[in-house]
Amino acid sequence: MTPPAATARRWGVLGVPSSRAAHWPGLEQGPAALRAAGLIAALEQAGLHVTDHGDRPIARWRALPLVTGRPHDVDGVLEVLDDAEPAIAEVIASGETPLVLGGECTVALALVAAAVRVHGDIGLVYIDGGQDLHLPADNPDEPILDSMGVAHLLDLPGAVAELAGRGPRQPLLAPGAVCFLGYADDDEDVHGLAPSVRVPADEATADPAGAAARAVAAVAAGPDGARRFVVHVDVDVLDALLLPGPDIPQYGSGLTLDTLVALLAPLVAEPGFSGLTLVEYNPDHDLDDASATRLVDGIAQALAPQRR
């Protein structure tokens, strides 16, 4: 399938309202809250062709007894992914570019698996306050899958087999197909298992356009030529003192919303760009809904067709 020109792109918005992999409830409210803040209208006013595919069933966090050696509520997370992945694949197969609203970060597994099924080789630009490379054995006191998504995409040692083995190949991604962009927490790859390109928050802030170009160069060149790529955006990449709403806050070390927009706009404008997740907005942390409105406006600005 030939990548569409950015100006001719048709977007398919799909919500995956899950907090199953998170630390607590709240994230399952995110997709509806972003719609209530005017997301669809803002995208259309920015000149985008948008189809709203609605939300998948709500999957709220639940407290379950821990099983030794396994993260919390693996079965619940698998239920969400088993439902979300074919829905995302259907959006892609229709010729639309998916904008997947989370929920928590494991929705990235569903987007990547669906994109691999439809397109074949895929790269990933991971814009997140951390890198989600925690391994179950290293984190028995915090067995939360929300911080382990990329570890499972890469099928790192100790990953949960049912999660790492989903999709048409295993691992779904090689480290060279991933770029970590905009993170402030740099201590997650403690075993050196993910030799991916990394562009931390200070470098992204100093030169957003250059940082985005480095990310594209890292993930868009596959072994057989140009590679499509998807982008994951966790709003905890933002400074929560400047934009309250991330589920796990960063204070003073995150990006500004303007920097996120400046990073995202050139990525979305690339012909090989093939999908986006927007996750981890927790309305419970945004008491007057102002952050939702600002976030919606910023995303619409970033996704608007760019003059190149």
C-alpha positions, 0 to 999 in steps of 0.5 A: 500500500503506497503511503498517502501524501500527508495532505490527502491523509484520511484519519480514523479515530479509535478509542481504547479506554483501558486502565487495566495495565496502569497503576490505578483507575482513571485512564479509562476516562481519557478518550471520552474526555478528549472527545468532550474537549472537542478533539474531532471538531478541532481536527476537522477545523485544522483541515483533516478528513476524520472518521470517528470509529468510537470507543472499544469497551471500557476496561477499568483497572482492577485489584487482583492478587499477584502471581509470582513472576508475572505483572498485575492483571496480564489476562485483563490486558490481553483481553483489551489488546485482543479486542483493540488490535483487529479494530485498529487493523480494520482502520488501517486496511480501510486506507485510514491512518489510525489515531488511537486514543488511550488509555494506557501505554500497552495500546502501543502493542495493539497498534504495532501488531496491527500495523505489522499485519497490514504493512509488514515491516514497521518502525516506532518513534516512542515519545514518552517520559520514560522508555517502558523497558522495565522487565517483570523480574526487575520490578517485583515491587511495581509489577505494572505492565504500563511501564513494560510495553516496549520490553514486550514489543522487543521480546526482551528476556523475561517478557510475558510470553502471551504479550511478546508473542502477539502479532505475526512475528516475534519479536514485533520490533527489533531495537534498531526499528525503535527511537526513544524521543523526548524522555527524561527518565534514562535509567530503564535499560539497566541491562543494555538490551535495547541499543536503540537511538535515543534523543532525550528531553534536553536535546529534543527541547533544544532542537525539535526539528532536528530531533524529529529528523534524527528519529525518522532517520533511525526508524524509517530505513529498513533492511529492504528500503524505506520502512513505514513507522508509527508514533506513540505519544504518552502525555507524561512526556510533558511537564505536569506543572505546566499541563496537569493531566498525565497519569504519572507526572514529571515535575520540571523535567518534561517537555512543554506542549509547544515542544511536543507539537514541534516534534510531532508535526514533522513526524506526521508530515512524513509520507511513511508515517502510518499511525499514532497513539495518544495515551495516559491523559487522566481526567482525574488529574485535570480538575478544570478540564483546561489541560484537555482543551490545550492538549486537543488544540496542540494535537490538532496543530501538530496533525494539520497538513504541513507545508513542506 
